[in-house]
Amino acid sequence: MSTPRTAVVTGASSGIGAATARALAADGFHVVCAARRRDRVEALAAEIGGEAVACDVTDRASVAGLAAAVGDRLHVLVNNAGGAFGSEPVESADPDDWRAMYEVNVLGLLNVTQALLPALRAGGDGLIVNMGSTAGRVAYEGGGGYTAAKHGTQVVTETLRLELCGEPIRISEIAPGMVRTEEFSVVRFGGDQAKADAVYAGVPEPLVAEDVAEAVRWIASLPSHYNVDELVIRPRAQAAQHKVHRVSDSDS
């Protein structure tokens, strides 16, 4: 019986990360579920037959612990940990929010990638999938800190692809548009559920976590010579950041 290929998913405690861990496990991967909330990743790992590691991607010592748990060989790394904090305009934005977004979306990606590259090389057929955003392509009012951080995610991905050209490691970025998950917008608006709900109000069938997870699973299933540089995905109702079709109760 052959040894299953191994995948690491950061930010696996909820949303896109948890859905991605489930999708990869269903495709036969042994999945290392990494996130700060130990109880959640332990429950997820038990559900999918994977392994749980409590890890804060912004803490290099914590990331070193993740690398030690993974061991010498790795096949897929999904840098999913990220987040948006605050929605104030540049004029009144909190620098601490901006700093936190850069730490998790850019430096966290850097920390994990640096720590796991040796195992990806040793695996002989590696894949790194970085979770970006359409915010990493287009600016919008109230999103300066998040768009700056996700532009950073995109540029780090592009740089890494250039620097690792010729090695047996593929580098992909997935950039989702509107994805309704249980936590993302609530966290962004400091726990204000009404503001979070308003983002998706009237939007028929926004993407959900499982839709993004399917994109990761598909990329991971492709043959080694086939690299998806970037994949932008949106719900049908969203044509661009500022162009979203919404229906009212009277329309339904």
DOSE-875083 format. One line per field, with one value per atom (N, C-alpha, C): residue in three letters; atom name; x, y, z. Coordinates in steps of 0.05 Angstrom, whole numbers, plus 32768, in hexadecimal, padded with zeros to 4 digits. Layout:
// DOSE-875083
rest	[ALA,...]
atom	[CA,...]
east	[X,...]
north	[Y,...]
up	[Z,...]
This chain:
// DOSE-875083
rest	[MET,MET,MET,SER,SER,SER,THR,THR,THR,PRO,PRO,PRO,ARG,ARG,ARG,THR,THR,THR,ALA,ALA,ALA,VAL,VAL,VAL,VAL,VAL,VAL,THR,THR,THR,GLY,GLY,GLY,ALA,ALA,ALA,SER,SER,SER,SER,SER,SER,GLY,GLY,GLY,ILE,ILE,ILE,GLY,GLY,GLY,ALA,ALA,ALA,ALA,ALA,ALA,THR,THR,THR,ALA,ALA,ALA,ARG,ARG,ARG,ALA,ALA,ALA,LEU,LEU,LEU,ALA,ALA,ALA,ALA,ALA,ALA,ASP,ASP,ASP,GLY,GLY,GLY,PHE,PHE,PHE,HIS,HIS,HIS,VAL,VAL,VAL,VAL,VAL,VAL,CYS,CYS,CYS,ALA,ALA,ALA,ALA,ALA,ALA,ARG,ARG,ARG,ARG,ARG,ARG,ARG,ARG,ARG,ASP,ASP,ASP,ARG,ARG,ARG,VAL,VAL,VAL,GLU,GLU,GLU,ALA,ALA,ALA,LEU,LEU,LEU,ALA,ALA,ALA,ALA,ALA,ALA,GLU,GLU,GLU,ILE,ILE,ILE,GLY,GLY,GLY,GLY,GLY,GLY,GLU,GLU,GLU,ALA,ALA,ALA,VAL,VAL,VAL,ALA,ALA,ALA,CYS,CYS,CYS,ASP,ASP,ASP,VAL,VAL,VAL,THR,THR,THR,ASP,ASP,ASP,ARG,ARG,ARG,ALA,ALA,ALA,SER,SER,SER,VAL,VAL,VAL,ALA,ALA,ALA,GLY,GLY,GLY,LEU,LEU,LEU,ALA,ALA,ALA,ALA,ALA,ALA,ALA,ALA,ALA,VAL,VAL,VAL,GLY,GLY,GLY,ASP,ASP,ASP,ARG,ARG,ARG,LEU,LEU,LEU,HIS,HIS,HIS,VAL,VAL,VAL,LEU,LEU,LEU,VAL,VAL,VAL,ASN,ASN,ASN,ASN,ASN,ASN,ALA,ALA,ALA,GLY,GLY,GLY,GLY,GLY,GLY,ALA,ALA,ALA,PHE,PHE,PHE,GLY,GLY,GLY,SER,SER,SER,GLU,GLU,GLU,PRO,PRO,PRO,VAL,VAL,VAL,GLU,GLU,GLU,SER,SER,SER,ALA,ALA,ALA,ASP,ASP,ASP,PRO,PRO,PRO,ASP,ASP,ASP,ASP,ASP,ASP,TRP,TRP,TRP,ARG,ARG,ARG,ALA,ALA,ALA,MET,MET,MET,TYR,TYR,TYR,GLU,GLU,GLU,VAL,VAL,VAL,ASN,ASN,ASN,VAL,VAL,VAL,LEU,LEU,LEU,GLY,GLY,GLY,LEU,LEU,LEU,LEU,LEU,LEU,ASN,ASN,ASN,VAL,VAL,VAL,THR,THR,THR,GLN,GLN,GLN,ALA,ALA,ALA,LEU,LEU,LEU,LEU,LEU,LEU,PRO,PRO,PRO,ALA,ALA,ALA,LEU,LEU,LEU,ARG,ARG,ARG,ALA,ALA,ALA,GLY,GLY,GLY,GLY,GLY,GLY,ASP,ASP,ASP,GLY,GLY,GLY,LEU,LEU,LEU,ILE,ILE,ILE,VAL,VAL,VAL,ASN,ASN,ASN,MET,MET,MET,GLY,GLY,GLY,SER,SER,SER,THR,THR,THR,ALA,ALA,ALA,GLY,GLY,GLY,ARG,ARG,ARG,VAL,VAL,VAL,ALA,ALA,ALA,TYR,TYR,TYR,GLU,GLU,GLU,GLY,GLY,GLY,GLY,GLY,GLY,GLY,GLY,GLY,GLY,GLY,GLY,TYR,TYR,TYR,THR,THR,THR,ALA,ALA,ALA,ALA,ALA,ALA,LYS,LYS,LYS,HIS,HIS,HIS,GLY,GLY,GLY,THR,THR,THR,GLN,GLN,GLN,VAL,VAL,VAL,VAL,VAL,VAL,THR,THR,THR,GLU,GLU,GLU,THR,THR,THR,LEU,LEU,LEU,ARG,ARG,ARG,LEU,LEU,LEU,GLU,GLU,GLU,LEU,LEU,LEU,CYS,CYS,CYS,GLY,GLY,GLY,GLU,GLU,GLU,PRO,PRO,PRO,ILE,ILE,ILE,ARG,ARG,ARG,ILE,ILE,ILE,SER,SER,SER,GLU,GLU,GLU,ILE,ILE,ILE,ALA,ALA,ALA,PRO,PRO,PRO,GLY,GLY,GLY,MET,MET,MET,VAL,VAL,VAL,ARG,ARG,ARG,THR,THR,THR,GLU,GLU,GLU,GLU,GLU,GLU,PHE,PHE,PHE,SER,SER,SER,VAL,VAL,VAL,VAL,VAL,VAL,ARG,ARG,ARG,PHE,PHE,PHE,GLY,GLY,GLY,GLY,GLY,GLY,ASP,ASP,ASP,GLN,GLN,GLN,ALA,ALA,ALA,LYS,LYS,LYS,ALA,ALA,ALA,ASP,ASP,ASP,ALA,ALA,ALA,VAL,VAL,VAL,TYR,TYR,TYR,ALA,ALA,ALA,GLY,GLY,GLY,VAL,VAL,VAL,PRO,PRO,PRO,GLU,GLU,GLU,PRO,PRO,PRO,LEU,LEU,LEU,VAL,VAL,VAL,ALA,ALA,ALA,GLU,GLU,GLU,ASP,ASP,ASP,VAL,VAL,VAL,ALA,ALA,ALA,GLU,GLU,GLU,ALA,ALA,ALA,VAL,VAL,VAL,ARG,ARG,ARG,TRP,TRP,TRP,ILE,ILE,ILE,ALA,ALA,ALA,SER,SER,SER,LEU,LEU,LEU,PRO,PRO,PRO,SER,SER,SER,HIS,HIS,HIS,TYR,TYR,TYR,ASN,ASN,ASN,VAL,VAL,VAL,ASP,ASP,ASP,GLU,GLU,GLU,LEU,LEU,LEU,VAL,VAL,VAL,ILE,ILE,ILE,ARG,ARG,ARG,PRO,PRO,PRO,ARG,ARG,ARG,ALA,ALA,ALA,GLN,GLN,GLN,ALA,ALA,ALA,ALA,ALA,ALA,GLN,GLN,GLN,HIS,HIS,HIS,LYS,LYS,LYS,VAL,VAL,VAL,HIS,HIS,HIS,ARG,ARG,ARG,VAL,VAL,VAL,SER,SER,SER,ASP,ASP,ASP,SER,SER,SER,ASP,ASP,ASP,SER,SER,SER]
atom	[N,CA,C,N,CA,C,N,CA,C,N,CA,C,N,CA,C,N,CA,C,N,CA,C,N,CA,C,N,CA,C,N,CA,C,N,CA,C,N,CA,C,N,CA,C,N,CA,C,N,CA,C,N,CA,C,N,CA,C,N,CA,C,N,CA,C,N,CA,C,N,CA,C,N,CA,C,N,CA,C,N,CA,C,N,CA,C,N,CA,C,N,CA,C,N,CA,C,N,CA,C,N,CA,C,N,CA,C,N,CA,C,N,CA,C,N,CA,C,N,CA,C,N,CA,C,N,CA,C,N,CA,C,N,CA,C,N,CA,C,N,CA,C,N,CA,C,N,CA,C,N,CA,C,N,CA,C,N,CA,C,N,CA,C,N,CA,C,N,CA,C,N,CA,C,N,CA,C,N,CA,C,N,CA,C,N,CA,C,N,CA,C,N,CA,C,N,CA,C,N,CA,C,N,CA,C,N,CA,C,N,CA,C,N,CA,C,N,CA,C,N,CA,C,N,CA,C,N,CA,C,N,CA,C,N,CA,C,N,CA,C,N,CA,C,N,CA,C,N,CA,C,N,CA,C,N,CA,C,N,CA,C,N,CA,C,N,CA,C,N,CA,C,N,CA,C,N,CA,C,N,CA,C,N,CA,C,N,CA,C,N,CA,C,N,CA,C,N,CA,C,N,CA,C,N,CA,C,N,CA,C,N,CA,C,N,CA,C,N,CA,C,N,CA,C,N,CA,C,N,CA,C,N,CA,C,N,CA,C,N,CA,C,N,CA,C,N,CA,C,N,CA,C,N,CA,C,N,CA,C,N,CA,C,N,CA,C,N,CA,C,N,CA,C,N,CA,C,N,CA,C,N,CA,C,N,CA,C,N,CA,C,N,CA,C,N,CA,C,N,CA,C,N,CA,C,N,CA,C,N,CA,C,N,CA,C,N,CA,C,N,CA,C,N,CA,C,N,CA,C,N,CA,C,N,CA,C,N,CA,C,N,CA,C,N,CA,C,N,CA,C,N,CA,C,N,CA,C,N,CA,C,N,CA,C,N,CA,C,N,CA,C,N,CA,C,N,CA,C,N,CA,C,N,CA,C,N,CA,C,N,CA,C,N,CA,C,N,CA,C,N,CA,C,N,CA,C,N,CA,C,N,CA,C,N,CA,C,N,CA,C,N,CA,C,N,CA,C,N,CA,C,N,CA,C,N,CA,C,N,CA,C,N,CA,C,N,CA,C,N,CA,C,N,CA,C,N,CA,C,N,CA,C,N,CA,C,N,CA,C,N,CA,C,N,CA,C,N,CA,C,N,CA,C,N,CA,C,N,CA,C,N,CA,C,N,CA,C,N,CA,C,N,CA,C,N,CA,C,N,CA,C,N,CA,C,N,CA,C,N,CA,C,N,CA,C,N,CA,C,N,CA,C,N,CA,C,N,CA,C,N,CA,C,N,CA,C,N,CA,C,N,CA,C,N,CA,C,N,CA,C,N,CA,C,N,CA,C,N,CA,C,N,CA,C,N,CA,C,N,CA,C,N,CA,C,N,CA,C,N,CA,C,N,CA,C,N,CA,C,N,CA,C,N,CA,C,N,CA,C,N,CA,C,N,CA,C,N,CA,C,N,CA,C,N,CA,C,N,CA,C,N,CA,C,N,CA,C,N,CA,C,N,CA,C,N,CA,C,N,CA,C,N,CA,C,N,CA,C,N,CA,C,N,CA,C,N,CA,C,N,CA,C,N,CA,C,N,CA,C,N,CA,C,N,CA,C,N,CA,C,N,CA,C,N,CA,C,N,CA,C,N,CA,C,N,CA,C,N,CA,C,N,CA,C,N,CA,C,N,CA,C,N,CA,C,N,CA,C,N,CA,C,N,CA,C,N,CA,C,N,CA,C,N,CA,C,N,CA,C,N,CA,C,N,CA,C,N,CA,C,N,CA,C,N,CA,C,N,CA,C,N,CA,C,N,CA,C,N,CA,C]
east	[8011,8000,8012,800D,801E,8017,802C,8028,8019,8004,7FF5,8006,8000,800D,8003,8015,800F,800A,7FF6,7FF0,7FEE,7FF6,7FF3,7FE0,7FCC,7FBA,7FBB,7FC3,7FC3,7FA8,7FA2,7F88,7F71,7F76,7F63,7F4D,7F4B,7F37,7F1B,7F17,7EFC,7EFD,7EE6,7EE4,7EF2,7F00,7F0E,7F23,7F31,7F46,7F3A,7F25,7F19,7F0E,7F00,7EF5,7F0B,7F22,7F38,7F44,7F47,7F51,7F3F,7F25,7F12,7F14,7F17,7F18,7F31,7F48,7F61,7F61,7F56,7F54,7F43,7F2D,7F1C,7F2A,7F3E,7F4E,7F66,7F68,7F7C,7F94,7F95,7FAC,7FAA,7FC1,7FC4,7FC7,7FB4,7FB3,7FBB,7FCF,7FD7,7FC7,7FB6,7FA4,7FB1,7FB8,7FC6,7FB6,7FB3,7FA6,7FAB,7FA4,7FA9,7F96,7F7E,7F6A,7F6C,7F7A,7F81,7F68,7F53,7F3C,7F2E,7F2E,7F20,7F30,7F4B,7F5A,7F5C,7F5B,7F5A,7F40,7F2A,7F10,7F10,7F1B,7F1C,7F2E,7F45,7F58,7F4C,7F3D,7F30,7F1B,7F0D,7EF8,7F03,7F1A,7F25,7F3C,7F43,7F5A,7F75,7F76,7F8F,7F9E,7FAD,7FBE,7FBA,7FB8,7FB3,7FCD,7FD3,7FE9,7FE0,7FE2,7FDC,7FF3,7FED,8002,7FF8,8008,8004,8018,800F,8021,8032,802A,803A,8050,8052,8066,8079,8092,80A5,80AB,80AB,80AF,8098,8080,8068,8069,8072,8074,808A,809F,80B4,80A8,8096,8088,8078,806B,805B,806E,8084,8097,80A1,80A6,80AF,809A,8081,806B,8067,806C,8069,807E,8096,80AC,80BB,80C8,80DB,80CF,80B6,80AB,808F,8089,806F,8069,8050,8048,8037,8026,8015,8015,8019,8016,8001,7FEC,7FD8,7FDA,7FE5,7FE8,7FCE,7FBC,7FA1,7F9D,7FAD,7FA9,7FAA,7F97,7F96,7F7F,7F78,7F62,7F62,7F4A,7F47,7F3D,7F49,7F42,7F3C,7F23,7F1C,7F14,7F04,7EFB,7EFB,7F0C,7F0D,7F1D,7F17,7F27,7F44,7F55,7F72,7F75,7F66,7F69,7F66,7F54,7F4F,7F55,7F63,7F68,7F7B,7F77,7F88,7FA2,7FB9,7FD2,7FD6,7FCB,7FCD,7FBE,7FA7,7F98,7FA8,7FB4,7FC4,7FDC,7FE8,8000,7FF8,7FE1,7FD8,7FD1,7FC6,7FC0,7FD9,7FED,8006,8014,8013,801F,8014,7FFA,7FEE,7FED,7FE7,7FE3,7FFD,8012,802C,8042,8047,805D,8056,803D,8036,803A,8033,8039,8057,8066,8083,808E,8085,808F,808A,8072,806A,8079,807A,8087,80A5,80B2,80CE,80D3,80C1,80C5,80C0,80AE,80A6,80B2,80C0,80CC,80DF,80F0,8101,80F1,80DA,80CA,80BC,80B4,80A8,80BC,80D5,80EA,80EF,80F0,80F6,80DF,80C6,80B0,80B2,80C1,80C6,80B1,809A,8084,8072,807B,806E,805B,8048,8035,8031,8033,802B,8013,7FFE,7FE6,7FE3,7FE5,7FE2,7FC6,7FB8,7F9C,7F9D,7F99,7F98,7F7B,7F75,7F5B,7F59,7F40,7F3D,7F45,7F46,7F51,7F6E,7F7B,7F97,7F9B,7F85,7F87,7F7A,7F65,7F57,7F52,7F58,7F54,7F36,7F2D,7F12,7F12,7EFF,7EFD,7EFA,7F08,7F06,7F16,7F24,7F33,7F51,7F5B,7F77,7F8A,7F86,7F99,7F97,7F7F,7F7C,7F85,7F7E,7F88,7FA6,7FB2,7FCF,7FDB,7FD0,7FDA,7FD6,7FBF,7FBA,7FC9,7FCF,7FE1,7FFD,8004,801D,801D,8007,8004,8009,7FFD,8001,801E,802B,8046,805A,8055,8066,8063,804B,8046,8055,8053,8060,807E,8089,80A6,80B0,80A0,80A8,80A8,8095,8094,80AD,80B6,80CE,80E7,80E8,8100,8103,80EC,80ED,80EA,80EA,80E9,80FF,80F8,810B,810B,80FE,80FB,80E1,80DE,80C5,80AF,80AA,8095,8084,806A,8058,804E,8049,8040,8026,8011,7FF7,7FEB,7FDB,7FCC,7FAE,7F9D,7F80,7F77,7F67,7F5E,7F3F,7F32,7F15,7F09,7EF1,7EE2,7ED0,7EB6,7EA4,7EA1,7EAA,7EA7,7E9A,7E82,7E75,7E7E,7E8C,7E94,7E89,7E8C,7E80,7E8F,7EA8,7EB8,7EC4,7ECB,7EDC,7ED2,7EB9,7EAF,7EA8,7EA1,7E9B,7EB5,7ECB,7EE5,7EEC,7EE8,7EF0,7EE1,7EC8,7EB8,7EB7,7ECB,7ECD,7EB6,7EAA,7E95,7E79,7E77,7E5D,7E4F,7E3D,7E31,7E20,7E12,7E01,7E12,7E29,7E3A,7E44,7E4B,7E55,7E3F,7E26,7E10,7E0A,7E0E,7E08,7E1A,7E32,7E44,7E38,7E29,7E1E,7E00,7DF4,7DD7,7DCE,7DBC,7DB0,7DC1,7DD9,7DEA,7DE2,7DD8,7DCF,7DE7,7DE9,7DFD,7E1A,7E23,7E3F,7E4F,7E69,7E79,7E79,7E7E,7E82,7E9D,7EA4,7EBF,7EC5,7EB1,7EB4,7EBA,7EB0,7EB7,7ED4,7EE0,7EFC,7F0D,7F04,7F12,7F14,7EFE,7EFE,7F13,7F18,7F2D,7F49,7F4D,7F67,7F6A,7F54,7F55,7F5C,7F4F,7F53,7F71,7F7B,7F97,7FAA,7FA4,7FB5,7FB3,7F9E,7F99,7FA7,7FB1,7FBC,7FD8,7FE0,7FFA,8010,8028,803E,8047,8043,804D,8039,8022,800C,800A,8012,8011,7FFB,7FEA,7FD6,7FE1,7FEB,7FF8,7FE5,7FCD,7FB9,7F9D,7F8B,7F70,7F5D,7F50,7F3D,7F21,7F13,7EF9,7EE6,7ECE,7EB9,7E9E,7E8B,7E6F,7E65,7E52,7E47,7E3C,7E32,7E26,7E3A,7E54,7E68,7E7A,7E77,7E87,7EA1,7EA2,7EBA,7EB6,7ECB,7EC9,7EB0,7EAA,7E94,7E7B,7E7B,7E65,7E5A,7E45,7E39,7E1B,7E10,7DF3,7DE6,7DD2,7DC4,7DA6,7D97,7D7A,7D6D,7D56,7D47,7D32,7D26,7D12,7CFB,7CF5,7CDF,7CE6,7D01,7D09,7D07,7D07,7D08,7CEC]
north	[7FE8,8000,8019,802B,8043,8057,8066,807B,8092,809C,80B3,80CC,80DC,80F6,8108,811A,812B,8148,8154,8170,817F,8198,81AA,81C0,81C5,81DB,81ED,8206,8219,8227,8232,823E,822A,8212,81FC,81F9,820C,8209,8210,821D,8224,822C,8231,823D,822E,823D,8232,821D,8223,8210,81F5,81F5,81DC,81CD,81DC,81CF,81C3,81D1,81C8,81AF,81AE,8196,817E,8182,816C,8163,8177,8170,8160,8169,815B,813F,813D,8122,810F,811A,8109,8100,810F,8107,80F5,80ED,80DA,80E5,80FF,810B,8107,8103,8105,8123,812F,814C,8154,8165,8172,818C,818D,81A4,81B7,81CF,81E1,81FB,8203,821C,8222,823A,8241,8233,822D,8222,8203,81F9,81DD,81CB,81D3,81C2,81BE,81D3,81D1,81BF,81C3,81B3,8196,8191,8176,8168,8176,816A,8165,8178,8174,815D,815B,8145,812A,8129,8110,8108,811D,8118,810D,8117,8110,80FD,80F4,80E2,80EF,8109,8118,811C,8132,8138,8155,815B,8177,8182,819B,81AA,81C6,81CD,81E9,81FB,820F,821F,823B,824E,826B,8272,8277,827B,8294,82A6,82BF,82BB,82A4,829D,8289,8291,827F,8266,8268,8250,823D,8247,8237,8229,8238,822C,8216,821A,8206,81EC,81EF,81D7,81C9,81D8,81CD,81BD,81C9,81BB,81A1,81A2,8189,8174,817C,8168,815D,816D,8164,814F,8154,8142,8149,8135,8139,813D,8133,8134,813F,8150,815D,8160,815E,8160,8179,8181,8198,81AA,81C4,81D8,81EC,81EF,8203,8219,8230,8247,8256,824D,8258,826C,826B,827C,829A,82A9,82C5,82D3,82EB,82F9,8316,8322,833F,834A,8361,836D,838B,8393,83AF,83B6,83CC,83D5,83F3,8400,841D,8428,8440,844C,8451,8455,8459,8470,8485,849C,8496,8482,847C,845F,8450,8434,8431,841B,8414,8406,8411,8404,83E8,83E4,83C9,83B4,83BC,83AA,83A4,83B9,83B5,83A3,83A7,8397,837A,8375,835A,834C,835B,834F,8348,8359,8354,833B,833B,8324,8309,8307,82ED,82E7,82FA,82F5,82F4,8301,8302,82F4,82FE,82F2,82D6,82D1,82B6,82A2,82AB,829B,8296,82AB,82A9,8295,8297,8286,8268,8262,8246,823C,824C,8243,823E,8250,824B,8232,822D,8216,81FB,81FB,81E2,81DD,81F1,81ED,81D4,81D0,81B8,819E,819C,8184,8182,8199,8199,8190,8199,8191,8173,8169,814D,813C,8146,8137,8131,8142,813C,8145,814E,8157,8169,8180,8192,81A6,81AF,81C4,81D7,81F0,8205,8214,8215,8224,823B,8253,826A,8275,827A,8284,82A3,82AD,82CA,82D4,82E8,82F4,8306,830B,8320,833B,833E,8356,835A,8345,8346,834F,8357,8360,837C,8382,839B,83A8,83C2,83D1,83D9,83DD,83E7,83F7,8409,841B,840A,8412,8404,83EB,83E4,83CB,83CE,83E6,83EC,83D8,83D2,83C0,83A4,839A,837F,837C,8390,838E,8390,83A0,83A2,8387,837A,8360,834B,834A,8335,833B,8354,8359,834D,834F,8343,8325,8318,82FB,82F4,8304,82FF,8302,8317,831D,8308,8300,82EB,82D1,82CB,82B3,82B5,82CB,82CF,82CD,82D9,82D9,82BC,82AE,8293,8281,8285,8275,827A,8293,829A,828E,828F,8286,8268,825A,823C,822F,8240,8235,8221,820A,81F4,81DF,81E5,81D2,81C3,81AC,819C,81A6,81C0,81CC,81DF,81DA,81EC,8201,8219,8230,823B,823A,8244,8258,826A,827C,827A,8277,8278,8293,82A2,82BC,82BD,82B6,82B6,82D2,82D5,82ED,82E9,82EE,82EC,82CF,82C9,82AE,82B1,82A6,82A8,8291,8298,8285,828E,827D,8284,8299,829F,82B0,82C9,82C7,82DB,82F8,82FD,8318,8320,830D,8313,831D,830F,8318,8333,8338,8351,8369,8364,837A,8378,836C,836C,835E,834A,833B,8345,835A,8365,8353,8342,832F,833D,8353,8361,836C,8378,8382,836B,8355,833E,8334,8332,8328,833B,8355,8369,8365,835B,8356,8344,8330,831B,831E,8334,8337,8338,8327,8327,831A,8311,8304,82E7,82E1,82C5,82B3,82A0,828B,8296,82A3,82AA,8290,8292,827A,8272,8259,824F,8242,823B,8230,8217,8206,81EE,81F3,820A,8211,8217,8225,822C,8213,8202,81E9,81D8,81D8,81C8,81D2,81EC,81F7,81ED,81ED,81E2,81C5,81B6,8199,8193,81A3,81A0,81A5,81BB,81C2,81AC,81A2,818D,8172,816F,8156,8156,816D,8170,8163,815B,814F,8163,8159,8169,817F,817B,818F,81A6,81A5,81B7,81CA,81E3,81F7,820C,820F,8224,823C,8250,8267,8275,827C,8289,8282,8280,8279,828C,829E,82B1,82A5,82A3,8297,82AA,82AD,82BE,82B0,82B8,82AE,82BB,82AF,82B9,82D5,82DB,82F5,830C,8305,831A,831C,8332,8336,8344,8353,8362,836A,8377,837F,8390,83A2,83B5,83AE,8397,838F,8375,8377,8360,8361,834C,834A,8342,8351,834B,834B,833A,8339,8340,834D,8354,833E,833F,832C,832C,8343,8345,8338,8334,8328,8309,82FF,82E2,82D6]
up	[8000,8000,8000,7FEE,7FEB,8001,8009,801D,8011,801F,8013,8011,7FFE,7FFC,8012,801A,8031,8029,8035,8031,804B,804B,8062,805B,806C,8068,8080,807D,8093,8094,80AC,80AF,80AC,80B6,80B1,80C5,80D8,80ED,80E5,80CE,80C5,80A7,809C,8081,806B,805B,8043,804C,8061,806A,8071,8081,808A,8071,8060,8048,8036,8034,8024,8030,804A,8057,8051,8052,804C,802F,801D,8000,7FFA,8005,7FFF,800C,8024,8030,8020,8015,8004,7FEB,7FE2,7FCB,7FD2,7FEB,7FF3,8001,8006,8014,8032,803E,805B,8061,806E,8072,808E,808F,80A8,80AB,80BE,80C2,80D7,80CE,80DF,80E4,80FC,8103,8121,8129,8145,8158,8150,8162,8162,8176,8178,8178,8187,8189,816E,815E,8144,8131,8130,811D,8126,8140,814A,8141,8143,813B,811D,810D,80F0,80E9,80F5,80EF,80F6,810C,8113,80FF,80F4,80E0,80C6,80BD,80A3,80A4,80BC,80BE,80B9,80C0,80BC,80D6,80D7,80EE,80F5,810E,8117,8123,811B,8127,812E,8147,814F,8145,8135,8129,8124,812C,8126,8110,80F8,80E2,80E5,80F6,80FA,810E,811B,812F,8123,811F,8112,8122,813D,814D,814A,8149,8145,812A,8116,80FB,80FA,8109,810A,8116,8129,8134,811F,810E,80F8,80E5,80DE,80CC,80D8,80F2,8100,80FF,8102,8101,80E5,80D1,80B5,80AE,80B7,80B1,8097,808B,8076,805A,8056,803B,803B,8028,8025,8008,8001,7FE4,7FDE,7FF0,7FEB,8004,7FFF,8014,800C,801C,8016,802B,8023,8035,8035,8046,8047,805E,8073,808A,8081,8089,8082,8090,8087,8093,808C,8090,808D,80A8,80AF,80C9,80C4,80C8,80C5,80A8,80A6,808C,808A,809A,809A,8082,807A,8064,806D,805A,8060,8074,8072,8083,80A1,80A7,80C3,80CB,80BA,80BF,80D7,80E5,80FC,80F2,80F6,80ED,80F8,8110,811C,810B,8100,80EF,80D6,80CA,80B2,80B8,80CF,80D6,80D9,80E6,80EA,80D0,80BD,80A3,8094,8095,8087,8094,80AF,80BE,80B5,80B4,80AE,8090,807F,8063,8053,805D,804E,805E,8076,8086,808F,8095,809C,8085,806D,8055,8052,8056,8055,8069,8082,8097,8090,8089,8083,806B,8056,803D,8042,8050,8056,8066,8079,808B,807D,8069,805C,8041,8036,801C,801B,802F,802E,802B,8039,8037,801C,8011,7FF6,7FE1,7FE3,7FD1,7FD3,7FEC,7FF0,7FE6,7FE5,7FDB,7FBE,7FAF,7F93,7F7F,7F89,7F78,7F89,7F8F,7FA2,7F95,7FA5,7F9D,7FB4,7FAF,7FC2,7FB7,7FC6,7FBF,7FD3,7FCA,7FDC,7FD8,7FEE,7FED,7FEC,7FD4,7FD0,7FD2,7FC1,7FC1,7FA8,7F9F,7F8B,7F96,7FB1,7FBD,7FB7,7FAF,7FA7,7F8A,7F7D,7F62,7F5E,7F6E,7F6A,7F85,7F87,7FA0,7FA2,7FBB,7FBF,7FD9,7FDC,7FF3,800C,8021,803A,803C,8027,8026,8024,8029,8024,8031,804A,8058,804E,8049,803F,8022,8011,7FF6,7FF4,8005,8005,800D,8022,802B,8015,8009,7FF5,7FDA,7FD4,7FBE,7FC6,7FDF,7FE8,7FE4,7FEB,7FE6,7FC9,7FB7,7F9B,7F92,7F9B,7F92,7F9E,7FB6,7FC2,7FB2,7FAA,7F99,7F7F,7F72,7F58,7F5B,7F70,7F74,7F7A,7F8A,7F91,7F78,7F66,7F4D,7F3C,7F3B,7F2D,7F3A,7F54,7F62,7F63,7F61,7F62,7F46,7F31,7F16,7F12,7F08,7F03,7F19,7F30,7F45,7F43,7F4F,7F4C,7F5F,7F5E,7F70,7F5F,7F5F,7F51,7F65,7F5B,7F6C,7F60,7F70,7F66,7F7A,7F70,7F82,7F7A,7F8D,7F89,7F94,7F84,7F8C,7F8B,7FA1,7FA1,7FA4,7F99,7F9E,7FB7,7FB4,7FCB,7FD4,7FEC,7FF7,8012,8015,802F,8041,8056,806B,8085,809A,80B3,80C3,80BB,80CC,80BF,80A5,8099,809D,8094,8096,80B3,80C3,80DF,80ED,80E7,80F2,80E8,80CE,80C2,80CF,80D6,80E1,8100,810C,8129,8137,812B,8137,8131,8121,811A,8104,810D,80FB,80E6,80EE,80DB,80C4,80C9,80B4,80A2,80AF,80A0,808D,8097,8087,806F,8074,805F,8046,804A,8034,801F,8028,8016,8012,801D,801C,7FFE,7FF8,7FDD,7FC8,7FCE,7FBA,7FB6,7F9F,7F9A,7F97,7FA9,7FA8,7FA7,7FBD,7FBE,7FC0,7FBA,7FBE,7FDB,7FE1,7FFC,7FFE,8016,801A,8009,8006,7FF6,7FD9,7FCF,7FB3,7FB0,7FC3,7FC1,7FC6,7FD8,7FDE,7FC5,7FB5,7F9D,7F89,7F89,7F77,7F81,7F9B,7FA5,7F9E,7FA3,7F9D,7F80,7F6E,7F51,7F4A,7F54,7F4E,7F58,7F70,7F7B,7F6C,7F5C,7F4E,7F32,7F2A,7F0F,7F0D,7EF5,7EF2,7EF7,7EFD,7F07,7EF4,7EDA,7EC7,7EC4,7ED0,7ECC,7EE3,7EDE,7EF4,7EEF,7F02,7F01,7F10,7F01,7F0E,7F21,7F16,7F27,7F1E,7F31,7F2A,7F39,7F2A,7F36,7F34,7F4A,7F4B,7F59,7F4E,7F5A,7F57,7F67,7F61,7F47,7F3B,7F22,7F26,7F3E,7F44,7F46,7F47,7F4A,7F31,7F23,7F0B,7F11,7F27,7F2F,7F4C,7F58,7F74,7F78,7F66,7F69,7F59,7F4C,7F3B,7F46,7F57,7F64,7F60,7F55,7F51,7F6C,7F74,7F8D,7F87,7F94,7F91,7FAC,7FAA,7FC2,7FC7,7FDE,7FE5,7FD1,7FC6,7FB2,7F98,7F93,7F7A,7F7B,7F93,7F97,7F97]
